[in-house]
């Protein structure tokens, strides 16, 4: 497998498509991500990967065990937040606990009632960790999911009948402790190179934009001088003159931080521009913020469509207000999704003097000439994917300990059926672990390897499910 992937860039891309579908792994960590995905396909524990830098934290990978457990295949999951597993019986407090700990950058473990595609509920022990990069960016959220209800069709130790027994309860308790330790085997950050700074852009000659002229007409201000200014700088100057709260977000910057706020925003929320710029607008959320409204916003951002929603937000002083929030996507002339303007309105406050909010919403620009604001360089500097793969393979292979902690017999058998590029680091990892933790398991591993080499043991005997 490793040899096939390393043979050419085409083979690497083909392997990425097989594991990630329409998602393209970022160029600076593709080697690590593909190595994790390939090994995850062998695990008897559901594993998911979400891209933290895409609005809505969509799933970009689920392994075969996740498919077996939930009934949802890769296409069902592609581009969706894992909240689709929740249902009417899911305790919202458990979900909120998960979000709170993740936002603080902590590893998180919680029990959630989830639902299979068939509608059948199951208790899911969810353990999650952020993987960041050396530049301080949160890149991926990795989730291990353990079905604590089990399936009736599974006769093994993790089947429904076994888990309902006293021994099954002990197994669950032990697995919960082990998963908290095993999640720490994932790297907390991946070394990456910083992207080059964007070149300064200041066109020497004046330019015009019909859509900005239309906006200037309803504001009654006209368009500021454009010579020496990029398109977004002019847009922001015009929004500064608007009586309604506005924010601008660059949709190509990871984590979607606010790049501009106007004075009306500060008056509405209590947050000065210096406090808001550079932060994702989640800081406006609070305990009363409606999950359904958030999902509407996330879907709008992901689908690149305008939206209007009422959502409870929180000011800097802690007071809440009902915000009639509209989002307005903006493309450049090449069809690239570049910016999003948000207009905020306190529904309980009197309308400010000046242009009506509805008129402002109708006249916000939707497109501009890319020559007036070229895109910044890609935020991810390509890395040698094979070098990265080899760098992280020993650590990634430690995840084979998950196999051991959940099904020791299956671990031994599945370990030997892995491609050599994956099995050798995994065997080394297990051997080192056993040498320090369990002499009995170390001897069992050595005996198994010796017996297999002598032809005295068939690794797949009685395990029809693992034959390929």
C-alpha positions, -999 to 999 in steps of 0.1 A, spaced: 0 0 0 27 25 10 47 15 -21 16 21 -43 10 56 -28 47 66 -31 49 55 -67 36 88 -81 16 119 -72 -12 104 -93 -13 73 -70 -12 95 -39 -41 116 -53 -60 84 -61 -56 71 -26 -68 104 -12 -99 102 -34 -106 67 -22 -104 77 15 -117 113 14 -140 115 -16 -144 151 -28 -124 165 0 -88 175 -8 -64 172 22 -44 204 29 -11 203 11 9 209 43 -4 178 62 -18 155 36 9 128 43 -1 126 80 -38 126 73 -37 99 47 -15 77 69 -41 81 97 -70 73 74 -54 42 60 -46 28 94 -80 38 108 -97 16 82 -83 -14 101 -95 -3 135 -125 -20 153 -134 14 167 -153 41 148 -130 70 139 -140 103 123 -120 134 111 -135 168 108 -118 198 92 -118 226 118 -110 253 93 -141 247 72 -173 264 84 -195 239 103 -167 214 111 -178 190 84 -167 154 84 -140 147 59 -133 111 68 -151 82 85 -137 47 87 -154 14 80 -162 7 116 -182 40 118 -201 28 87 -208 -5 103 -219 10 136 -241 38 123 -253 25 89 -242 57 72 -218 53 44 -190 78 34 -212 97 9 -239 101 36 -214 117 59 -194 138 34 -196 175 43 -219 171 73 -213 179 109 -216 148 131 -246 164 148 -267 144 122 -263 114 145 -283 132 173 -320 129 177 -350 136 199 -335 117 229 -301 133 228 -294 153 259 -284 189 247 -264 194 279 -241 165 269 -236 181 234 -229 215 250 -203 200 273 -186 186 243 -186 219 225 -174 238 256 -144 216 262 -134 215 225 -136 253 223 -112 255 252 -88 233 233 -91 204 257 -95 167 249 -132 158 255 -150 126 264 -188 125 268 -217 100 265 -243 108 238 -274 91 228 -270 88 190 -291 72 163 -282 48 135 -295 54 100 -322 28 108 -334 51 136 -322 27 163 -307 46 193 -274 37 208 -252 50 236 -221 65 221 -189 71 241 -173 99 222 -137 109 228 -123 138 208 -91 158 203 -80 188 183 -49 184 162 -34 218 155 -3 230 136 29 247 147 14 281 137 -13 278 164 -41 270 140 -67 243 149 -67 220 119 -86 188 126 -109 173 152 -105 136 156 -132 115 172 -132 80 186 -167 66 189 -175 35 210 -209 19 207 -219 10 243 -252 -5 233 -239 -30 208 -257 -46 179 -277 -78 181 -260 -92 151 -225 -90 168 -218 -122 188 -184 -108 201 -175 -90 233 -189 -57 219 -223 -72 209 -255 -62 225 -259 -94 246 -223 -92 259 -224 -55 268 -256 -60 288 -239 -85 311 -219 -77 342 -187 -85 324 -198 -61 297 -202 -33 322 -166 -39 334 -154 -39 298 -171 -5 292 -155 10 323 -120 -2 313 -124 10 277 -135 44 288 -103 49 308 -81 35 280 -97 57 254 -89 88 274 -52 78 273 -52 66 237 -65 98 223 -33 114 236 -13 93 211 -25 116 184 -2 146 179 -13 178 194 3 197 165 18 191 131 49 210 121 42 232 91 59 260 73 44 295 76 28 308 43 45 338 27 30 372 36 5 385 11 20 410 -13 9 446 -7 -19 456 -30 -26 492 -38 -36 499 -74 -21 532 -85 -50 542 -107 -86 548 -98 -111 520 -106 -149 518 -105 -174 491 -94 -211 495 -103 -222 475 -73 -203 498 -49 -217 528 -67 -252 514 -61 -244 509 -24 -230 544 -22 -262 558 -37 -285 543 -10 -261 553 18 -260 588 3 -222 589 6 -210 579 -29 -179 558 -33 -147 570 -16 -116 576 -38 -104 542 -51 -68 551 -62 -44 532 -40 -72 512 -24 -82 476 -28 -119 466 -33 -124 454 3 -108 485 18 -134 506 -1 -162 484 9 -152 486 46 -150 524 44 -185 525 30 -199 501 57 -183 524 83 -208 551 72 -238 527 75 -261 532 105 -265 494 109 -241 470 125 -219 452 100 -190 427 100 -169 415 71 -153 380 70 -126 368 46 -139 333 36 -104 321 27 -88 327 61 -88 296 84 -112 297 113 -131 326 95 -121 354 117 -137 388 115 -116 412 94 -137 444 99 -164 458 121 -181 492 120 -190 516 147 -226 505 147 -214 470 156 -195 483 186 -226 503 197 -248 472 194 -225 446 210 -202 466 233 -171 451 215 -146 475 201 -132 467 167 -98 460 182 -115 433 204 -135 417 177 -112 417 146 -93 385 144 -119 364 162 -145 340 150 -179 355 157 -187 327 181 -179 351 209 -213 365 204 -230 332 214 -242 324 248 -263 298 267 -295 311 251 -282 309 216 -304 286 196 -288 255 181 -313 255 152 -304 291 142 -267 282 144 -272 253 121 -290 276 96 -260 299 96 -235 271 92 -255 256 63 -257 290 47 -220 296 49 -212 261 37 -236 263 8 -225 299 0 -260 313 0 -276 344 16 -297 338 47 -318 357 73 -322 343 107 -332 354 142 -307 343 168 -301 352 205 -267 367 209 -248 382 239 -232 416 243 -199 422 260 -217 431 293 -235 397 293 -269 410 283 -287 391 255 -306 404 225 -325 389 197 -304 395 166 -320 396 131 -288 386 113 -284 384 76 -254 369 57 -244 381 23 -218 361 3 -195 379 -21 -177 363 -51 -149 376 -73 -151 376 -111 -134 342 -113 -163 327 -93 -143 323 -61 -162 327 -28 -142 355 -12 -161 374 16 -192 374 37 -209 405 51 -231 401 81 -257 428 91 -269 427 126 -300 442 141 -314 443 177 -351 435 171 -361 453 203 -343 485 194 -358 514 173 -345 516 138 -317 541 134 -320 571 111 -307 567 76 -310 540 50 -336 513 60 -320 480 69 -339 461 42 -326 485 15 -291 482 27 -294 444 25 -307 446 -10 -279 468 -22 -249 450 -7 -225 439 -35 -224 403 -45 -194 403 -69 -164 424 -78 -135 424 -104 -107 401 -91 -82 426 -104 -94 451 -78 -86 426 -50 -65 396 -59 -67 366 -35 -40 361 -10 -15 332 -14 -27 298 -2 -25 295 36 -9 261 35 27 255 23 30 221 6 50 195 24 67 163 11 38 139 18 60 108 19 85 124 44 56 135 65 40 100 64 72 84 75 77 110 103 44 103 119 40 66 110 55 53 143 33 75 164 2 68 143 9 31 146 4 34 184 -33 35 176 -30 -2 171 -32 -3 209 -69 5 204 -72 -29 188 -56 -45 218 -77 -26 243 -110 -36 227 -103 -70 212 -69 -86 219 -75 -117 198 -87 -97 169 -58 -73 173 -32 -100 169 -49 -113 138 -57 -80 121 -22 -68 128 -6 -94 107 -30 -88 78 -20 -52 75 4 -42 47 40 -44 58 44 -6 57 17 -3 84 22 -36 103 59 -33 110 56 1 129 25 -12 146 42 -45 158 72 -24 171 48 -1 189 29 -30 205 62 -48 214 75 -17 232 42 -12 250 40 -48 262 77 -48 273 69 -20 298 34 -29 307 26 -66 303 52 -94 301 24 -119 294 11 -100 264 47 -95 252 53 -133 253 19 -139 235 29 -116 207 63 -132 203 47 -167 203 22 -156 177 48 -142 154 70 -173 158 41 -197 151 30 -178 121 65 -177 106 68 -215 111 34 -221 95 20 -235 127 -8 -209 130 -32 -196 104 -38 -159 112 -73 -160 97 -85 -193 109 -121 -190 120 -121 -153 111 -140 -152 78 -149 -115 83 -112 -105 80 -104 -123 48 -102 -101 18 
